[in-house]
Amino acid sequence: MRKMRCILFTLETKRLILRPLTEKDEMLRQRYPEGTRICLDHMEDLCPVESGTCGTVRFVDDAGTLHCKFDNGRMLGVIPDVDQFHKIDQEQAQNDTQTEENIECEEITETEDLEENEEMNMSM
C-alpha cells in the first residue's frame, strides 16, 4: 500500500518539503472534526486572532493545521505545535450560546421596559 504524502512549508528553511502523512495528522482529524469549538489562548502570527476568541473548526488539512472560522468573523489556520488553544466541550459551548441568548433577551426586555416608561411619561 502506498503512503499518502503532503507538502509542508517550513519557516526555518523557507522551503517546501514533501513528507508522509503521519498518525498525528489522523489523530488531529479525529480529535477536531468539523464543527468542533475551540478557544484561542495565544497565536503566533503577524496579525493574530485575539486571545480568548472562540471559533469553529472547518477542517484539518494534510499539514495538521486546523482551519477555523472565529466568532469575530476571521478565518485563519491554527497550528497545534505553534499556537495555544483548547477544545471547548459541547456542553460548555451550548451553555455559552444559551447565556448569550439570555443576555440578548434581557436586553430586549430592558429596552421594552424603557420604551413603556417613556410612553407613560409622555402621556402625563
N, C-alpha and C positions, 0 to 999 in steps of 0.2 A: 504494500500500500504506500502510496506517495504522500509525504508530509506536505501540508499546506505551508506557504511562506507569506510573509507580509513585508512591506517596505517600511523602514523606520528612518527618520531623520534624527541624527544626533547633534546636539548643540556643541558638544566638545570638539568634534572633528568637522562640523558643518558639512557632513556628507550623508548621502542616503546609503543605507545598508539593507541588505536582504537577510531576514532572519526567519527561522521557522516559528510557526505559532506554538505557543507553549501552553502547558497546563494552567499557568497563571492567567493567560488570556481567557481560557474557557471558564475558569473559576470566577473571573470578574463578570463575565456574561451571565453566569448563573446567579451570582450574588446581587447584581444590579440589573435586573431585567427592565425592559421598557416600562415606564410608569413609576419606578422606584423613586421615592422622595429622599433628597439629601440636603444637608445644611453645610455650607461652606464655612470652614473655620479660618483658613488663610490660603491665598492663591499667589503663586509666584508667576507674575505676568507683568508686561509693560502697562497694561490697562486692565487691572484685575477686577473681578466682581467683588463687591464689598463683603467683608467678613460678616457672618450671621445671615447672609442671604440664602434662602431656600430655593430649591429647584427640582425639576423632574427629569429623570434620565430618559433620553430619547433612544439612544443605542450606545453600544460599546464597540469601537472599531477594532481592527486587527492589531493595532499597536497598544491596545489596552486603555485607550482614552475614553472616558465617559462623556459623551456629548449630551449636554443638558440645556433645558430651557429654564431660565431662572425667573422667579416671581416678579423681578423688576423689569422683565421684558428682554433681557440679554440672553443670547445663546452662545455658549462657549464650552470648549472641552476642558474637563478636569482630569489631570494626570495623577493617578494614585500615588506614585512614588515621589512626586514633587509637591503637589497641593495637599493641604489638610482639609478633610471633610468628614462628616459622619452621616450614617444612614438614619433616617427618621422612621421609627416604627409606624406601621399603618394606623394603629390606634392613636398614636400621638398626632399624626397628620390629620386624622378625622376630627380629633378634639380641637386642633388649631383652626380647622375650617369652621367648625361649629362655633367656636369662640368669636371668630371674625364675623360670622353671620349674626350672632347675638349682639355684638357691638354695633353692627350696621342697623339692626332692628331697634336697639336702644336709641341710636342717633336719630332715626326716623321718628320714633315716639317723642323724643325731646323736641324735635323740630315741629311736630304737630302740636304739642302742648304749647310751645311758644306762639305759634300762629293763632291758636284758640285764645290765648291770653291777650294777644294784640287785638284780636277782633272784639273781645269783651271790653277792653279799654277804650277802643274807638267808639263803641256804641254808647258808652257812658257819657 
